Structures are given as structure tokens and as C-alpha cells.
Amino acid sequence: YSSAASDVYKRQEYDNVVTIDSVSGLPGDTVIVGVHIDIDSTFSLNSYEMTFSGFDDSPVEFVGIDTSGSLTGQLGWMIYFNAQDSVEVAAAGGIEMTGQGTLLGLVFAVGPDANATQIAVHATDVLMNEDDTASEIVPGSITVLMNSSPILVNPVPDIVVDEDSDSLSFSLIGSE
């Protein structure tokens, strides 16, 4: 077994990058966390699988996958997911995926009683074409915002409005 022969069996390294969006929402909102890919110019993707985690025991609940407008949806790939403590996703298709774009969207419901917080969304166990891995995985997050104080509009006291006028004077209290 020579070293020249071992060079033949070295795996090709590809520069495939998976990036997860950072999004925000209010309690009661539904948010979509986009998962994007930048595929190496010498690589063609026929399938992918990955596990998403970081949001169990948090005020958001995974409710599904959105492929509308994504590479996965446009190419008509079949997609499967299993959600327990994490979300496992697998997709494959007969048309090769190349270039860059959105793979899918992870849909989450923000709990109606959620407090302000930031929730990590990580991708692990990323496989492409069953045996290649991503060279870089950029995690994302869901930031739960709190409702801001309402802006109160009070008419200016002792104002006389001309009944032929369509305008009204007012002042803003509590605005920033």
C-alpha cells in the first residue's frame, strides 16, 4: 500500500456553507427561520439532511417546514422531517441543486406569554449527498421582543376647532 495510492482515495473537500437566519418576533407571532446554502462551484447536491436544535425548553414551538420559494420547493424535492427535542430534516430530488439560495424555512410559533429572550438555532449532523459535510455552519437565532408601550394621542385642551376645518391639533405623550 503506497502513499501514492492513498492519495487517490482522499476525499474531495468542498466549500459548502449552511447559514441560518436570525429573526425576531413578538409573543403570539409566527416566525420563519430561513436556512440557506452556498454550494461549492464544483459540487452538485442531490440530497441533504441535518438536525436543528437549541430551541427545546424555550418559549417557541416548532410547527413545520416552509419550502415555498426555496431551492428545495422549486426543484420539487421530497422533504421529510421529524420533530422531537430537535428537528431532523432530510430532502432529496432528481434535479441537482447548485449555486446558492434558501433550502427551507423552519416555522416557529412564539408563545403568547413569552418573555424577551434570544433562542439559539443550530444545525448539526449536516450531510450532503449522504457523505459530504458542510465546511461551515453559521448558527442563527430567534429573538423574542416585548410589546412596546402604546402611544397615547390626546387633543390639546381648550382648542376651538372651526367647524369648516378638516384638521385637529394634538400632542404625542410617551413617544420617543
C-alpha positions as CSV (number, residue, x, y, z in Angstrom):
1,Y,0.0,0.0,0.0
2,S,1.9,3.1,-1.2
3,S,1.3,6.7,-0.3
4,A,0.6,7.5,-4.0
5,A,-2.3,5.0,-3.8
6,S,-3.7,6.6,-0.7
7,D,-3.8,10.0,-2.5
8,V,-6.3,8.5,-4.9
9,Y,-8.7,7.7,-2.1
10,K,-8.5,11.1,-0.4
11,R,-11.9,12.7,-0.2
12,Q,-12.5,15.9,-2.1
13,E,-13.1,18.8,0.2
14,Y,-15.9,21.2,-0.9
15,D,-16.6,24.6,0.3
16,N,-20.4,24.2,1.1
17,V,-21.7,26.8,3.7
18,V,-25.0,26.5,5.5
19,T,-26.3,29.7,7.1
20,I,-29.3,30.0,9.5
21,D,-31.2,33.4,9.8
22,S,-31.5,35.4,12.9
23,V,-35.1,36.6,13.2
24,S,-37.3,38.3,15.8
25,G,-41.0,38.3,16.8
26,L,-43.5,39.3,19.4
27,P,-45.3,36.9,21.8
28,G,-48.1,35.2,19.7
29,D,-46.2,35.7,16.4
30,T,-45.2,33.0,13.9
31,V,-41.7,33.4,12.6
32,I,-39.8,31.7,9.8
33,V,-36.1,31.0,10.3
34,G,-34.5,30.6,6.8
35,V,-31.8,28.0,6.2
36,H,-29.6,29.0,3.3
37,I,-26.8,27.2,1.4
38,D,-23.9,28.4,-0.7
39,I,-22.8,25.3,-2.7
40,D,-19.2,25.0,-3.9
41,S,-18.9,25.6,-7.7
42,T,-17.6,22.1,-8.3
43,F,-20.3,20.4,-6.2
44,S,-23.8,19.3,-7.1
45,L,-26.3,18.5,-4.4
46,N,-28.7,15.6,-4.8
47,S,-29.8,15.3,-1.1
48,Y,-29.2,16.8,2.3
49,E,-30.0,16.0,5.9
50,M,-29.4,18.0,9.1
51,T,-30.7,18.3,12.6
52,F,-31.8,21.6,14.1
53,S,-31.6,22.2,17.9
54,G,-31.2,24.8,20.6
55,F,-34.9,25.7,21.0
56,D,-36.2,22.9,23.2
57,D,-37.3,24.2,26.6
58,S,-37.8,27.6,25.1
59,P,-40.9,29.8,24.6
60,V,-41.0,28.9,20.9
61,E,-42.6,25.8,19.4
62,F,-41.6,24.2,16.0
63,V,-44.7,24.0,13.9
64,G,-43.4,23.0,10.4
65,I,-41.3,23.4,7.3
66,D,-41.9,26.0,4.6
67,T,-40.4,25.3,1.2
68,S,-42.3,28.0,-0.8
69,G,-39.8,30.0,-2.8
70,S,-36.9,27.8,-1.7
71,L,-34.5,25.7,-3.8
72,T,-36.0,22.6,-2.3
73,G,-39.5,23.6,-3.4
74,Q,-38.6,25.0,-6.8
75,L,-36.8,21.8,-7.7
76,G,-39.7,19.6,-6.5
77,W,-37.5,17.7,-4.0
78,M,-39.2,15.4,-1.5
79,I,-38.7,16.6,2.1
80,Y,-39.2,14.7,5.4
81,F,-38.9,16.0,8.9
82,N,-39.2,14.5,12.4
83,A,-39.6,16.8,15.4
84,Q,-39.0,15.6,18.9
85,D,-36.5,17.6,21.1
86,S,-34.8,18.6,17.9
87,V,-35.9,18.7,14.2
88,E,-34.4,16.2,11.8
89,V,-34.8,17.1,8.2
90,A,-34.0,15.1,5.1
91,A,-34.6,16.0,1.4
92,A,-33.7,14.6,-1.9
93,G,-34.6,15.1,-5.6
94,G,-33.9,14.0,-9.1
95,I,-32.7,17.5,-10.2
96,E,-29.3,18.5,-8.9
97,M,-29.1,21.6,-6.7
98,T,-26.2,24.1,-7.5
99,G,-25.3,27.6,-6.6
100,Q,-26.8,29.4,-3.6
101,G,-30.2,30.1,-2.1
102,T,-32.7,29.2,0.6
103,L,-33.0,25.4,1.4
104,L,-36.1,25.8,3.6
105,G,-37.7,27.7,6.3
106,L,-38.3,26.5,9.9
107,V,-41.6,27.7,11.1
108,F,-42.0,28.5,14.8
109,A,-44.8,29.8,17.0
110,V,-43.7,32.3,19.7
111,G,-45.7,31.5,22.9
112,P,-48.3,34.1,23.8
113,D,-46.7,34.5,27.3
114,A,-43.1,34.6,26.1
115,N,-40.7,37.0,27.8
116,A,-37.9,38.9,26.0
117,T,-35.1,36.4,25.2
118,Q,-32.8,35.1,22.5
119,I,-33.1,31.5,21.4
120,A,-30.3,29.8,19.5
121,V,-31.0,27.7,16.4
122,H,-28.1,25.4,15.5
123,A,-27.7,22.9,12.6
124,T,-25.7,19.7,13.4
125,D,-25.2,16.4,11.7
126,V,-25.2,18.1,8.3
127,L,-24.8,15.7,5.5
128,M,-24.8,16.4,1.8
129,N,-25.2,13.6,-0.8
130,E,-25.2,11.2,2.2
131,D,-21.4,11.5,2.8
132,D,-20.1,15.1,2.5
133,T,-20.3,17.6,5.2
134,A,-20.6,21.4,5.2
135,S,-17.3,23.3,5.5
136,E,-19.0,26.0,7.6
137,I,-22.3,26.2,9.5
138,V,-23.4,29.6,10.7
139,P,-26.0,29.4,13.5
140,G,-29.0,31.7,13.8
141,S,-31.4,32.7,16.5
142,I,-35.0,33.8,17.4
143,T,-35.2,37.0,19.4
144,V,-38.5,37.4,21.3
145,L,-39.3,41.1,21.6
146,M,-41.7,42.6,24.1
147,N,-44.6,44.8,23.1
148,S,-43.7,48.5,23.3
149,S,-45.8,50.9,25.3
150,P,-48.7,52.3,23.4
151,I,-48.6,55.9,22.1
152,L,-51.4,58.0,23.6
153,V,-52.9,60.7,21.5
154,N,-54.6,63.5,23.5
155,P,-56.3,66.5,21.9
156,V,-54.8,69.8,23.0
157,P,-57.2,71.2,25.7
158,D,-59.2,74.3,25.2
159,I,-58.8,74.3,21.4
160,V,-61.5,75.7,19.3
161,V,-61.9,73.9,16.0
162,D,-63.5,75.7,13.1
163,E,-66.4,73.5,12.0
164,D,-65.4,74.1,8.4
165,S,-61.9,72.8,9.1
166,D,-60.8,69.2,8.5
167,S,-57.8,69.5,10.9
168,L,-57.3,68.7,14.6
169,S,-54.4,69.7,16.8
170,F,-52.9,67.0,19.0
171,S,-49.8,66.2,21.0
172,L,-48.0,62.9,21.5
173,I,-47.3,61.7,25.0
174,G,-44.9,58.9,25.6
175,S,-43.3,58.9,22.2
176,E,-39.6,58.6,21.8
